[in-house]
Amino acid sequence: MLAATKIAQSHGYSGLSLRDLAKEVGIKAASIYYHFPGKSELAAAVAKRYCEDGAIALEKISDETPNPIEALGRFPEIFRRSLESDNRLCLGSFMGAETDGLQEEVRVEIRRFSEVNIAWIVRQLVAAKACNKKSAEPRARAIFAAVVGAQLMARTGSNIAAFDALVKTYLASDLFPK
């Protein structure tokens, strides 16, 4: 699953090949086909695990940083880690860009990834009393989109400093509460 995630983060859904994955991990392709009948089943499993791991990372931030404003300030760390790891994109970003070509079970997991992130941001915004529940969701979507966009711009130029500069601008703006 880890190798498949790395491939998907680097090459997207279209670059995910069960045969290449088998070669990467040193097993026969038949072993992968035994567990995943096809590419879409593998991609859905990878996206599901990625979403679960992302939810754990968000809760870890909440546990380590009980102040919701400070926790929100740490949100971009999750996306920065992908860039730090061979200039990869968040799996949700890569596969999200390919939504039209994905099977429904994969699209469901990609949407779930976004919604888990947005729900966490909403909880932090409301806990910080930065806005009420009704206005928190649009703001959370804007924060999520901004951080994902910063990651995309940084990856395009292989420049993690660009990500840091954009995030610094977001944190200084009214997008993130102070």
VOMIKOL-906649 format. One line per field, with one value per atom (N, C-alpha, C): residue number from 1; residue in three letters; chain; x, y, z. Coordinates in pm, 1 decimal. Example, Ala and Ser with C-alpha at 12.3 -4.5 7.8 and 13.67 -1.06 7.14 Angstrom:
2
resi: c(1  1  1  2  2  2)
resn: c(Ala  Ala  Ala  Ser  Ser  Ser)
chain: c(A  A  A  A  A  A)
east: c(1319.0  1230.0  1320.0  1285.0  1367.0  1290.0)
north: c(-569.0  -450.0  -330.0  -225.0  -106.0  3.0)
up: c(780.0  780.0  780.0  708.0  714.0  787.0)
//
This chain:
178
resi: c(1  1  1  2  2  2  3  3  3  4  4  4  5  5  5  6  6  6  7  7  7  8  8  8  9  9  9  10  10  10  11  11  11  12  12  12  13  13  13  14  14  14  15  15  15  16  16  16  17  17  17  18  18  18  19  19  19  20  20  20  21  21  21  22  22  22  23  23  23  24  24  24  25  25  25  26  26  26  27  27  27  28  28  28  29  29  29  30  30  30  31  31  31  32  32  32  33  33  33  34  34  34  35  35  35  36  36  36  37  37  37  38  38  38  39  39  39  40  40  40  41  41  41  42  42  42  43  43  43  44  44  44  45  45  45  46  46  46  47  47  47  48  48  48  49  49  49  50  50  50  51  51  51  52  52  52  53  53  53  54  54  54  55  55  55  56  56  56  57  57  57  58  58  58  59  59  59  60  60  60  61  61  61  62  62  62  63  63  63  64  64  64  65  65  65  66  66  66  67  67  67  68  68  68  69  69  69  70  70  70  71  71  71  72  72  72  73  73  73  74  74  74  75  75  75  76  76  76  77  77  77  78  78  78  79  79  79  80  80  80  81  81  81  82  82  82  83  83  83  84  84  84  85  85  85  86  86  86  87  87  87  88  88  88  89  89  89  90  90  90  91  91  91  92  92  92  93  93  93  94  94  94  95  95  95  96  96  96  97  97  97  98  98  98  99  99  99  100  100  100  101  101  101  102  102  102  103  103  103  104  104  104  105  105  105  106  106  106  107  107  107  108  108  108  109  109  109  110  110  110  111  111  111  112  112  112  113  113  113  114  114  114  115  115  115  116  116  116  117  117  117  118  118  118  119  119  119  120  120  120  121  121  121  122  122  122  123  123  123  124  124  124  125  125  125  126  126  126  127  127  127  128  128  128  129  129  129  130  130  130  131  131  131  132  132  132  133  133  133  134  134  134  135  135  135  136  136  136  137  137  137  138  138  138  139  139  139  140  140  140  141  141  141  142  142  142  143  143  143  144  144  144  145  145  145  146  146  146  147  147  147  148  148  148  149  149  149  150  150  150  151  151  151  152  152  152  153  153  153  154  154  154  155  155  155  156  156  156  157  157  157  158  158  158  159  159  159  160  160  160  161  161  161  162  162  162  163  163  163  164  164  164  165  165  165  166  166  166  167  167  167  168  168  168  169  169  169  170  170  170  171  171  171  172  172  172  173  173  173  174  174  174  175  175  175  176  176  176  177  177  177  178  178  178)
resn: c(Met  Met  Met  Leu  Leu  Leu  Ala  Ala  Ala  Ala  Ala  Ala  Thr  Thr  Thr  Lys  Lys  Lys  Ile  Ile  Ile  Ala  Ala  Ala  Gln  Gln  Gln  Ser  Ser  Ser  His  His  His  Gly  Gly  Gly  Tyr  Tyr  Tyr  Ser  Ser  Ser  Gly  Gly  Gly  Leu  Leu  Leu  Ser  Ser  Ser  Leu  Leu  Leu  Arg  Arg  Arg  Asp  Asp  Asp  Leu  Leu  Leu  Ala  Ala  Ala  Lys  Lys  Lys  Glu  Glu  Glu  Val  Val  Val  Gly  Gly  Gly  Ile  Ile  Ile  Lys  Lys  Lys  Ala  Ala  Ala  Ala  Ala  Ala  Ser  Ser  Ser  Ile  Ile  Ile  Tyr  Tyr  Tyr  Tyr  Tyr  Tyr  His  His  His  Phe  Phe  Phe  Pro  Pro  Pro  Gly  Gly  Gly  Lys  Lys  Lys  Ser  Ser  Ser  Glu  Glu  Glu  Leu  Leu  Leu  Ala  Ala  Ala  Ala  Ala  Ala  Ala  Ala  Ala  Val  Val  Val  Ala  Ala  Ala  Lys  Lys  Lys  Arg  Arg  Arg  Tyr  Tyr  Tyr  Cys  Cys  Cys  Glu  Glu  Glu  Asp  Asp  Asp  Gly  Gly  Gly  Ala  Ala  Ala  Ile  Ile  Ile  Ala  Ala  Ala  Leu  Leu  Leu  Glu  Glu  Glu  Lys  Lys  Lys  Ile  Ile  Ile  Ser  Ser  Ser  Asp  Asp  Asp  Glu  Glu  Glu  Thr  Thr  Thr  Pro  Pro  Pro  Asn  Asn  Asn  Pro  Pro  Pro  Ile  Ile  Ile  Glu  Glu  Glu  Ala  Ala  Ala  Leu  Leu  Leu  Gly  Gly  Gly  Arg  Arg  Arg  Phe  Phe  Phe  Pro  Pro  Pro  Glu  Glu  Glu  Ile  Ile  Ile  Phe  Phe  Phe  Arg  Arg  Arg  Arg  Arg  Arg  Ser  Ser  Ser  Leu  Leu  Leu  Glu  Glu  Glu  Ser  Ser  Ser  Asp  Asp  Asp  Asn  Asn  Asn  Arg  Arg  Arg  Leu  Leu  Leu  Cys  Cys  Cys  Leu  Leu  Leu  Gly  Gly  Gly  Ser  Ser  Ser  Phe  Phe  Phe  Met  Met  Met  Gly  Gly  Gly  Ala  Ala  Ala  Glu  Glu  Glu  Thr  Thr  Thr  Asp  Asp  Asp  Gly  Gly  Gly  Leu  Leu  Leu  Gln  Gln  Gln  Glu  Glu  Glu  Glu  Glu  Glu  Val  Val  Val  Arg  Arg  Arg  Val  Val  Val  Glu  Glu  Glu  Ile  Ile  Ile  Arg  Arg  Arg  Arg  Arg  Arg  Phe  Phe  Phe  Ser  Ser  Ser  Glu  Glu  Glu  Val  Val  Val  Asn  Asn  Asn  Ile  Ile  Ile  Ala  Ala  Ala  Trp  Trp  Trp  Ile  Ile  Ile  Val  Val  Val  Arg  Arg  Arg  Gln  Gln  Gln  Leu  Leu  Leu  Val  Val  Val  Ala  Ala  Ala  Ala  Ala  Ala  Lys  Lys  Lys  Ala  Ala  Ala  Cys  Cys  Cys  Asn  Asn  Asn  Lys  Lys  Lys  Lys  Lys  Lys  Ser  Ser  Ser  Ala  Ala  Ala  Glu  Glu  Glu  Pro  Pro  Pro  Arg  Arg  Arg  Ala  Ala  Ala  Arg  Arg  Arg  Ala  Ala  Ala  Ile  Ile  Ile  Phe  Phe  Phe  Ala  Ala  Ala  Ala  Ala  Ala  Val  Val  Val  Val  Val  Val  Gly  Gly  Gly  Ala  Ala  Ala  Gln  Gln  Gln  Leu  Leu  Leu  Met  Met  Met  Ala  Ala  Ala  Arg  Arg  Arg  Thr  Thr  Thr  Gly  Gly  Gly  Ser  Ser  Ser  Asn  Asn  Asn  Ile  Ile  Ile  Ala  Ala  Ala  Ala  Ala  Ala  Phe  Phe  Phe  Asp  Asp  Asp  Ala  Ala  Ala  Leu  Leu  Leu  Val  Val  Val  Lys  Lys  Lys  Thr  Thr  Thr  Tyr  Tyr  Tyr  Leu  Leu  Leu  Ala  Ala  Ala  Ser  Ser  Ser  Asp  Asp  Asp  Leu  Leu  Leu  Phe  Phe  Phe  Pro  Pro  Pro  Lys  Lys  Lys)
chain: c(A  A  A  A  A  A  A  A  A  A  A  A  A  A  A  A  A  A  A  A  A  A  A  A  A  A  A  A  A  A  A  A  A  A  A  A  A  A  A  A  A  A  A  A  A  A  A  A  A  A  A  A  A  A  A  A  A  A  A  A  A  A  A  A  A  A  A  A  A  A  A  A  A  A  A  A  A  A  A  A  A  A  A  A  A  A  A  A  A  A  A  A  A  A  A  A  A  A  A  A  A  A  A  A  A  A  A  A  A  A  A  A  A  A  A  A  A  A  A  A  A  A  A  A  A  A  A  A  A  A  A  A  A  A  A  A  A  A  A  A  A  A  A  A  A  A  A  A  A  A  A  A  A  A  A  A  A  A  A  A  A  A  A  A  A  A  A  A  A  A  A  A  A  A  A  A  A  A  A  A  A  A  A  A  A  A  A  A  A  A  A  A  A  A  A  A  A  A  A  A  A  A  A  A  A  A  A  A  A  A  A  A  A  A  A  A  A  A  A  A  A  A  A  A  A  A  A  A  A  A  A  A  A  A  A  A  A  A  A  A  A  A  A  A  A  A  A  A  A  A  A  A  A  A  A  A  A  A  A  A  A  A  A  A  A  A  A  A  A  A  A  A  A  A  A  A  A  A  A  A  A  A  A  A  A  A  A  A  A  A  A  A  A  A  A  A  A  A  A  A  A  A  A  A  A  A  A  A  A  A  A  A  A  A  A  A  A  A  A  A  A  A  A  A  A  A  A  A  A  A  A  A  A  A  A  A  A  A  A  A  A  A  A  A  A  A  A  A  A  A  A  A  A  A  A  A  A  A  A  A  A  A  A  A  A  A  A  A  A  A  A  A  A  A  A  A  A  A  A  A  A  A  A  A  A  A  A  A  A  A  A  A  A  A  A  A  A  A  A  A  A  A  A  A  A  A  A  A  A  A  A  A  A  A  A  A  A  A  A  A  A  A  A  A  A  A  A  A  A  A  A  A  A  A  A  A  A  A  A  A  A  A  A  A  A  A  A  A  A  A  A  A  A  A  A  A  A  A  A  A  A  A  A  A  A  A  A  A  A  A  A  A  A  A  A  A  A  A  A  A  A  A  A  A  A  A  A  A  A  A  A  A  A  A  A  A  A  A  A  A  A  A  A  A  A  A  A  A  A  A  A  A  A  A  A  A  A  A  A  A  A  A  A  A  A  A  A  A  A  A  A  A  A  A)
east: c(83.1  0.0  87.1  196.9  285.5  348.8  393.9  454.1  350.3  228.9  122.8  89.3  88.9  63.1  170.7  295.5  405.8  395.7  361.2  345.3  230.9  117.6  2.0  31.9  107.3  141.9  236.7  317.8  414.0  358.0  268.5  223.5  72.3  -1.9  -146.6  -204.4  -334.9  -405.5  -356.8  -338.5  -297.1  -159.8  -76.2  56.8  62.4  -50.9  -56.8  -78.9  20.1  13.4  38.5  -49.4  -32.4  96.0  129.6  254.0  377.1  374.8  487.0  497.5  385.0  383.7  445.2  406.9  461.9  613.8  659.2  803.6  871.1  808.1  862.5  881.0  783.7  791.1  853.2  886.8  957.5  871.0  747.6  659.7  600.9  532.8  468.2  337.4  305.4  182.0  60.5  65.0  -47.2  -77.8  24.4  3.0  -80.0  -56.9  -135.4  -276.8  -288.0  -420.1  -503.8  -438.7  -511.2  -588.9  -527.5  -590.4  -673.2  -632.3  -698.9  -725.8  -849.7  -880.7  -842.8  -834.8  -801.0  -745.9  -709.8  -649.0  -742.8  -870.8  -962.7  -978.7  -977.6  -986.7  -861.8  -745.7  -621.2  -623.9  -662.7  -666.1  -763.9  -879.6  -977.3  -920.1  -851.5  -791.1  -681.1  -601.1  -494.4  -554.8  -656.7  -721.0  -787.8  -849.6  -913.2  -808.9  -699.6  -593.1  -533.9  -515.8  -459.6  -551.6  -680.6  -778.5  -773.1  -767.6  -759.5  -632.3  -520.1  -393.7  -399.3  -464.9  -481.2  -563.9  -671.1  -755.3  -675.7  -592.2  -506.5  -409.2  -350.6  -257.0  -326.1  -448.6  -523.8  -553.8  -594.0  -623.0  -496.3  -384.7  -256.9  -226.5  -251.6  -232.3  -323.8  -449.9  -545.0  -497.3  -447.9  -401.3  -276.8  -185.3  -60.0  -76.7  -178.6  -197.8  -343.2  -374.9  -514.7  -571.8  -487.3  -535.9  -576.7  -706.2  -752.3  -688.6  -654.4  -589.4  -449.0  -378.7  -245.3  -255.2  -357.0  -377.3  -401.8  -484.5  -507.5  -377.9  -294.5  -165.8  -75.0  -99.1  -19.2  -77.1  -199.7  -264.9  -177.2  -111.9  -30.7  85.9  126.4  235.9  211.7  88.0  53.6  86.2  54.9  77.1  224.4  291.4  434.6  513.6  471.6  541.8  545.2  439.2  439.2  545.7  555.1  657.5  797.4  814.2  944.6  984.6  888.1  911.9  914.3  1025.2  1046.1  948.8  910.8  826.2  693.6  635.0  508.0  392.3  280.5  156.2  72.4  -15.6  -116.0  -193.5  -218.2  -289.3  -427.4  -493.5  -624.6  -617.7  -509.4  -492.0  -470.0  -378.6  -346.8  -468.4  -530.3  -646.2  -767.0  -777.5  -887.6  -884.8  -764.1  -751.0  -791.8  -794.6  -827.3  -967.6  -1052.6  -1182.9  -1263.6  -1264.6  -1346.3  -1309.1  -1182.8  -1138.4  -1136.0  -1186.6  -1181.3  -1311.4  -1299.9  -1417.2  -1484.8  -1612.7  -1689.8  -1631.7  -1585.1  -1532.5  -1407.3  -1332.7  -1214.7  -1259.0  -1353.8  -1405.1  -1463.8  -1532.9  -1591.8  -1483.0  -1373.7  -1265.2  -1194.4  -1180.1  -1115.8  -1203.8  -1333.9  -1426.0  -1422.1  -1414.3  -1409.4  -1284.2  -1172.1  -1048.2  -1068.1  -1124.6  -1150.0  -1244.5  -1350.3  -1450.2  -1394.5  -1307.9  -1245.2  -1160.6  -1082.7  -999.6  -1085.1  -1187.0  -1273.6  -1348.0  -1397.2  -1467.8  -1374.4  -1248.7  -1152.6  -1129.1  -1114.2  -1093.3  -1215.7  -1335.4  -1458.3  -1456.6  -1423.2  -1419.9  -1322.6  -1208.0  -1109.1  -1159.3  -1218.6  -1270.7  -1379.2  -1469.8  -1578.1  -1521.6  -1429.9  -1369.4  -1292.7  -1233.6  -1159.2  -1252.3  -1381.1  -1481.2  -1446.4  -1383.0  -1347.0  -1469.0  -1566.2  -1690.5  -1790.9  -1916.2  -2016.5  -2015.9  -2087.7  -2087.2  -2129.5  -2226.7  -2277.7  -2170.7  -2099.1  -1996.4  -1862.0  -1849.4  -1722.0  -1694.5  -1798.1  -1773.6  -1717.6  -1775.2  -1714.4  -1569.9  -1546.8  -1410.8  -1316.0  -1363.2  -1281.5  -1247.8  -1343.8  -1318.0  -1213.7  -1220.3  -1122.2  -982.6  -974.5  -844.4  -788.4  -872.7  -828.9  -781.1  -860.4  -823.7  -695.0  -677.7  -556.4  -432.7  -438.6  -322.3  -293.1  -397.2  -378.8  -319.5  -368.5  -315.2  -170.1  -134.6  5.4  94.9  45.8  123.3  142.7  38.6  46.7  146.1  138.4  230.6  375.0  397.5  533.1  585.6  500.8  544.7  577.5  497.6  520.1  659.7  706.1  838.9  945.1  908.9  1000.6  1062.9  976.2  1023.7  941.0  987.7  915.7  910.0  1007.2  1006.2  884.0  837.4  716.6  595.2  589.6  481.3  486.4  604.9  621.1  581.4  619.8  586.9  435.3  370.7  225.6  155.1  196.8  134.8  155.6  273.7  300.7  204.5  180.2  85.8  -55.4  -96.1  -229.4  -244.3  -140.7  -147.7  -155.1  -92.4  -93.7  -223.3  -295.4  -418.8  -537.6  -652.0  -774.3  -829.4  -765.2  -811.3  -800.1  -685.7  -664.8  -693.6  -763.8  -790.6  -664.1  -666.4  -551.7  -593.9)
north: c(-119.6  0.0  125.3  121.8  237.4  264.2  159.2  175.6  226.4  175.0  220.6  367.0  407.0  547.2  636.5  597.5  678.2  691.9  582.2  587.6  682.7  668.2  753.4  899.9  927.4  1066.0  1126.1  1044.1  1093.6  1097.9  1002.2  989.8  990.8  1000.8  1002.9  866.5  863.3  738.2  676.7  759.9  707.2  640.8  680.5  621.7  501.2  464.1  350.8  222.8  137.0  11.5  -103.6  -202.8  -317.1  -392.8  -404.1  -473.7  -395.3  -263.1  -181.1  -184.6  -186.0  -194.6  -326.9  -435.6  -566.3  -566.6  -508.3  -500.6  -416.1  -304.6  -214.1  -282.9  -364.1  -429.7  -569.0  -614.9  -742.3  -866.3  -856.7  -973.1  -992.2  -1104.4  -1129.9  -1051.0  -1007.6  -931.5  -1011.4  -1141.7  -1226.2  -1209.6  -1182.4  -1162.8  -1037.7  -935.2  -812.7  -833.9  -902.2  -928.8  -1018.7  -1097.2  -1181.0  -1093.9  -984.4  -895.1  -784.3  -742.4  -632.5  -677.1  -707.7  -757.4  -661.3  -534.5  -436.8  -308.8  -220.3  -93.1  -8.5  -6.5  78.3  29.4  -101.0  -153.6  -117.7  -126.9  -87.9  62.1  142.6  287.8  326.0  260.1  288.4  251.7  138.8  96.7  193.9  237.7  333.8  466.0  513.4  639.9  628.7  515.6  495.7  500.1  428.8  427.9  566.8  637.3  772.5  865.0  851.5  931.9  899.3  771.6  731.0  784.8  773.6  825.5  977.7  1044.7  1190.1  1230.0  1155.0  1183.4  1165.2  1063.9  1041.1  1157.4  1204.4  1317.1  1443.0  1465.5  1582.2  1572.0  1454.4  1436.9  1448.5  1407.2  1422.9  1571.5  1650.8  1795.8  1849.1  1805.3  1850.6  1812.3  1690.4  1643.4  1719.8  1743.2  1810.5  1961.1  2015.8  2160.6  2191.4  2196.6  2216.8  2353.8  2453.0  2584.1  2573.4  2592.3  2570.3  2664.0  2784.4  2875.8  2824.6  2779.5  2721.9  2591.2  2511.1  2386.6  2416.3  2516.6  2555.9  2600.6  2669.8  2713.3  2597.2  2482.1  2363.2  2281.2  2309.4  2231.1  2215.2  2319.9  2304.8  2205.5  2173.3  2078.4  1946.3  1901.6  1773.1  1774.7  1883.7  1894.7  1920.7  1988.2  2015.0  1883.8  1791.4  1663.4  1589.0  1597.9  1533.1  1595.6  1727.3  1795.7  1758.0  1743.6  1706.0  1564.9  1485.1  1346.4  1335.0  1371.5  1362.2  1447.0  1562.7  1658.8  1596.2  1515.2  1451.5  1542.0  1520.2  1590.0  1505.8  1570.1  1500.7  1410.2  1288.7  1193.1  1246.6  1314.2  1371.3  1473.6  1548.9  1647.6  1579.4  1483.6  1415.5  1344.4  1263.6  1188.9  1279.3  1383.4  1477.5  1543.8  1568.4  1629.5  1533.3  1405.1  1303.3  1246.4  1313.6  1261.7  1204.7  1270.9  1224.0  1083.8  1046.7  915.8  809.6  840.5  745.7  667.7  547.6  468.0  530.7  505.6  566.4  534.2  410.9  376.8  457.0  498.6  582.6  726.7  775.3  912.1  930.4  829.7  836.5  859.9  787.3  801.0  935.6  986.0  1116.2  1227.2  1218.0  1316.7  1307.0  1186.0  1166.0  1230.6  1220.4  1282.9  1433.8  1496.5  1640.9  1673.6  1597.4  1626.2  1605.6  1507.0  1486.2  1608.1  1658.0  1775.9  1898.6  1917.9  2035.2  2028.8  1911.3  1897.9  1930.1  1887.2  1917.5  2069.0  2133.2  2278.2  2349.4  2303.9  2362.6  2353.5  2236.3  2220.0  2318.0  2337.9  2430.5  2574.6  2611.4  2747.7  2777.6  2683.3  2702.2  2705.1  2614.6  2611.1  2740.0  2798.6  2924.1  3044.2  3019.3  3126.1  3228.3  3176.9  3262.6  3288.5  3198.7  3215.2  3113.2  3131.0  3035.1  2914.1  2809.6  2685.5  2707.9  2794.9  2818.8  2882.6  2980.2  3046.3  2974.3  2874.9  2803.3  2713.5  2650.8  2557.5  2625.4  2736.0  2800.6  2845.9  2894.5  2938.7  2818.4  2708.0  2586.4  2537.2  2542.0  2500.8  2592.7  2721.7  2817.0  2787.5  2757.4  2724.8  2598.1  2496.0  2369.8  2392.9  2464.8  2491.2  2572.2  2667.2  2749.7  2666.2  2580.4  2498.3  2397.0  2335.0  2241.7  2315.8  2435.4  2515.0  2553.7  2587.4  2620.8  2500.3  2383.3  2262.1  2237.7  2257.0  2238.1  2336.5  2462.1  2562.5  2529.8  2485.3  2451.0  2330.2  2231.0  2111.2  2143.2  2226.8  2263.6  2319.8  2400.5  2459.2  2386.9  2270.4  2196.6  2291.3  2372.7  2478.6  2482.3  2411.4  2405.7  2542.6  2628.7  2764.6  2842.1  2810.9  2875.3  2835.7  2709.0  2663.2  2739.8  2746.8  2815.7  2962.9  3027.3  3169.5  3189.5  3103.1  3114.8  3090.0  2986.7  2956.7  3072.3  3130.1  3245.2  3360.3  3381.7  3485.1  3451.4  3323.2  3282.6  3304.4  3266.3  3279.9  3426.2  3514.0  3656.6  3724.6  3659.6  3718.6  3687.2  3730.5  3702.6  3562.6  3490.2  3354.3  3265.9  3269.7  3196.6  3292.1  3243.8  3331.7  3357.2  3468.6  3505.3  3506.5)
up: c(0.0  0.0  0.0  75.6  81.3  -55.2  -120.9  -253.8  -353.7  -346.4  -436.7  -410.5  -284.9  -250.0  -309.5  -294.9  -349.2  -500.5  -566.8  -712.9  -749.2  -680.7  -710.8  -680.6  -573.8  -541.0  -644.7  -706.1  -804.4  -945.9  -978.0  -1117.0  -1134.9  -1025.3  -1034.5  -1064.9  -1080.1  -1108.5  -1238.8  -1338.4  -1469.2  -1463.6  -1368.3  -1356.2  -1264.4  -1207.0  -1114.9  -1195.1  -1195.5  -1270.3  -1173.6  -1174.7  -1085.9  -1117.7  -1244.8  -1284.1  -1236.5  -1253.9  -1206.9  -1054.4  -988.7  -844.2  -797.9  -863.3  -828.5  -845.1  -952.7  -977.7  -868.7  -832.7  -731.1  -595.8  -556.2  -425.6  -432.2  -551.8  -566.7  -552.6  -600.9  -599.0  -738.3  -757.6  -886.7  -894.4  -1013.2  -1034.2  -989.1  -1004.0  -963.3  -814.5  -735.4  -591.8  -565.5  -643.0  -626.8  -679.5  -795.5  -852.4  -760.8  -677.2  -582.8  -483.7  -440.1  -342.3  -407.4  -526.0  -596.7  -739.7  -773.0  -907.0  -1020.3  -988.8  -1091.6  -1031.7  -1119.4  -1080.5  -993.8  -1028.5  -952.7  -808.9  -786.8  -650.6  -569.4  -634.1  -568.0  -535.8  -633.6  -612.8  -502.8  -497.5  -392.4  -255.6  -245.8  -119.1  -76.6  -172.7  -143.6  -96.3  -165.8  -128.9  8.1  36.7  166.6  277.7  260.1  361.2  377.1  265.9  269.5  349.5  328.9  401.7  550.8  583.5  724.5  789.5  719.0  772.0  788.1  693.6  702.3  822.8  849.8  966.1  1094.9  1098.0  1215.9  1233.1  1123.9  1130.9  1181.3  1138.1  1184.8  1334.1  1378.0  1520.4  1604.0  1548.0  1619.3  1639.1  1535.6  1548.5  1659.0  1658.3  1761.8  1900.8  1915.1  2046.1  2092.1  1999.1  2033.4  2050.2  1983.7  1981.1  2015.6  2144.9  2183.6  2146.1  2126.1  2083.4  1936.1  1904.7  1767.4  1663.7  1702.2  1607.5  1575.0  1677.1  1653.5  1574.4  1603.1  1528.5  1380.4  1353.0  1212.6  1146.5  1220.0  1166.2  1130.5  1192.5  1163.5  1048.4  1007.3  901.5  776.8  727.5  606.3  619.1  742.8  762.9  690.5  691.8  631.8  482.6  416.1  272.7  241.8  332.6  315.5  318.5  404.6  415.2  282.1  204.6  72.2  -16.8  -12.9  -92.6  -45.4  84.1  139.5  97.4  62.5  23.9  -128.9  -187.5  -333.3  -414.2  -359.8  -431.6  -476.6  -389.2  -422.8  -383.7  -450.3  -418.7  -323.6  -255.5  -176.5  -272.2  -231.4  -316.0  -355.5  -263.5  -293.9  -405.4  -410.8  -517.8  -651.6  -651.6  -776.9  -834.0  -751.7  -801.3  -820.8  -738.9  -756.0  -892.2  -943.7  -1075.7  -1186.5  -1155.2  -1254.7  -1235.4  -1161.2  -1122.1  -1238.2  -1351.3  -1463.7  -1509.3  -1494.8  -1540.7  -1433.0  -1314.8  -1203.8  -1189.9  -1139.9  -1107.0  -984.8  -969.3  -860.2  -723.0  -700.8  -568.0  -533.3  -633.7  -611.5  -585.9  -666.0  -647.1  -507.7  -457.0  -322.8  -219.7  -229.6  -131.0  -143.7  -265.2  -285.2  -226.8  -248.9  -189.2  -37.1  13.6  158.8  217.8  147.1  193.5  208.9  107.4  114.8  229.0  242.2  345.5  486.2  505.2  636.8  673.3  577.2  601.2  629.4  549.7  565.7  699.2  737.2  865.2  982.4  972.6  1079.3  1088.0  973.1  971.2  1029.3  993.0  1047.9  1199.5  1253.2  1399.2  1464.2  1401.3  1457.4  1450.0  1337.6  1322.3  1425.6  1445.8  1541.5  1683.9  1714.3  1848.4  1878.7  1774.8  1792.2  1798.2  1774.5  1768.3  1660.1  1554.3  1441.1  1353.3  1359.1  1284.7  1337.9  1301.0  1344.5  1250.8  1288.0  1210.4  1065.1  1043.4  907.7  819.0  869.1  787.2  791.8  880.4  892.4  771.5  716.9  606.2  481.3  434.7  317.7  344.1  463.9  498.2  504.7  558.8  564.7  424.3  334.7  196.2  131.7  162.4  108.2  163.9  291.6  351.6  288.0  277.2  217.0  73.5  -3.6  -144.2  -154.3  -64.7  -67.9  -39.7  59.7  94.8  -15.9  -70.0  -182.2  -302.2  -329.1  -440.4  -418.9  -296.0  -265.5  -290.6  -254.6  -277.5  -427.7  -503.7  -649.1  -711.6  -669.9  -724.4  -687.6  -565.8  -521.5  -597.8  -618.7  -690.4  -835.6  -895.0  -1034.6  -1054.9  -961.0  -971.9  -891.4  -834.7  -746.1  -643.7  -581.4  -493.3  -365.2  -264.5  -138.1  -70.6  -102.1  -46.6  -97.4  -217.5  -270.4  -185.7  -145.7  -57.9  73.7  131.5  259.7  249.7  140.5  122.9  109.2  33.4  18.1  151.2  221.9  351.0  447.7  446.6  533.6  500.2  373.3  330.2  377.6  364.2  409.7  559.6  634.6  780.5  823.4  745.8  776.9  731.2  641.1  587.0  677.5  637.5  711.8  682.8  590.6  560.8  686.0  749.7  875.5  991.3  1092.2  1206.6  1288.7  1356.4  1441.3  1586.4)
//
